[in-house]
């Protein structure tokens, strides 16, 4: 199984979410808002449960989100993948052979055009588009860039998930545990 087999990629915000994720059938999840001191234990427990974590480098407290931190994370924790808004993190993750996910925030047309330029530079394995509840923009990016897309942010309903997937998203990242349950594979 790989992340492409999941419609939902659980976004884990705290230890309670992490416990729910461990008990779920999901093999892949995004770890948000974690302190560096907790990371070793969380990664080890994940691996014991055959779970693959995508670490959001920008949200690891106590660690700078740069290429040096990326190298440290890859060498010390061997994550399945890394997410970041920073080009240097994505480029280093690719160099280290982990799934490199470029997170982009689309607030207007200028941000979209700047994102296209950034994606040309970093050539990530996956793009995470926020907000993800914009099917027409997801469809445009999917057609123009030809890189798998995760849709995240403001995903509140089954319709939001289905609309993002129909627009071309490979998966949806969400911290909404009701949606985790709804799309969980048995």
ChimeraX attribute file (.defattr): number of C-alpha atoms within 10 A of each C-alpha:
attribute: neighborCount
match mode: 1-to-1
recipient: residues
	/A:1	8
	/A:2	8
	/A:3	15
	/A:4	12
	/A:5	14
	/A:6	20
	/A:7	21
	/A:8	29
	/A:9	28
	/A:10	27
	/A:11	26
	/A:12	25
	/A:13	15
	/A:14	12
	/A:15	12
	/A:16	10
	/A:17	16
	/A:18	20
	/A:19	12
	/A:20	14
	/A:21	23
	/A:22	18
	/A:23	9
	/A:24	16
	/A:25	15
	/A:26	24
	/A:27	20
	/A:28	25
	/A:29	27
	/A:30	21
	/A:31	25
	/A:32	20
	/A:33	16
	/A:34	20
	/A:35	12
	/A:36	13
	/A:37	12
	/A:38	12
	/A:39	17
	/A:40	13
	/A:41	11
	/A:42	16
	/A:43	19
	/A:44	13
	/A:45	14
	/A:46	20
	/A:47	13
	/A:48	10
	/A:49	13
	/A:50	13
	/A:51	20
	/A:52	19
	/A:53	24
	/A:54	22
	/A:55	26
	/A:56	21
	/A:57	26
	/A:58	18
	/A:59	19
	/A:60	20
	/A:61	16
	/A:62	10
	/A:63	17
	/A:64	13
	/A:65	19
	/A:66	17
	/A:67	17
	/A:68	14
	/A:69	16
	/A:70	23
	/A:71	17
	/A:72	12
	/A:73	19
	/A:74	19
	/A:75	11
	/A:76	10
	/A:77	14
	/A:78	16
	/A:79	18
	/A:80	17
	/A:81	25
	/A:82	27
	/A:83	26
	/A:84	24
	/A:85	19
	/A:86	19
	/A:87	20
	/A:88	15
	/A:89	26
	/A:90	29
	/A:91	19
	/A:92	21
	/A:93	26
	/A:94	18
	/A:95	12
	/A:96	15
	/A:97	12
	/A:98	18
	/A:99	19
	/A:100	26
	/A:101	31
	/A:102	27
	/A:103	25
	/A:104	22
	/A:105	16
	/A:106	18
	/A:107	10
	/A:108	8
	/A:109	9
	/A:110	10
	/A:111	13
	/A:112	16
	/A:113	12
	/A:114	13
	/A:115	19
	/A:116	15
	/A:117	12
	/A:118	17
	/A:119	19
	/A:120	11
	/A:121	11
	/A:122	19
	/A:123	19
	/A:124	23
	/A:125	17
	/A:126	20
	/A:127	26
	/A:128	26
	/A:129	25
	/A:130	20
	/A:131	18
	/A:132	26
	/A:133	22
	/A:134	20
	/A:135	21
	/A:136	13
	/A:137	18
	/A:138	25
	/A:139	17
	/A:140	12
	/A:141	22
	/A:142	18
	/A:143	12
	/A:144	10
	/A:145	14
	/A:146	10
	/A:147	17
	/A:148	19
	/A:149	27
	/A:150	27
	/A:151	32
	/A:152	27
	/A:153	17
	/A:154	15
	/A:155	23
	/A:156	14
	/A:157	14
	/A:158	13
	/A:159	11
	/A:160	18
	/A:161	26
	/A:162	15
	/A:163	19
	/A:164	27
	/A:165	21
	/A:166	13
	/A:167	20
	/A:168	22
	/A:169	27
	/A:170	23
	/A:171	23
	/A:172	27
	/A:173	24
	/A:174	25
	/A:175	22
	/A:176	16
	/A:177	14
	/A:178	13
	/A:179	18
	/A:180	22
	/A:181	12
	/A:182	11
	/A:183	15
	/A:184	15
	/A:185	13
	/A:186	6
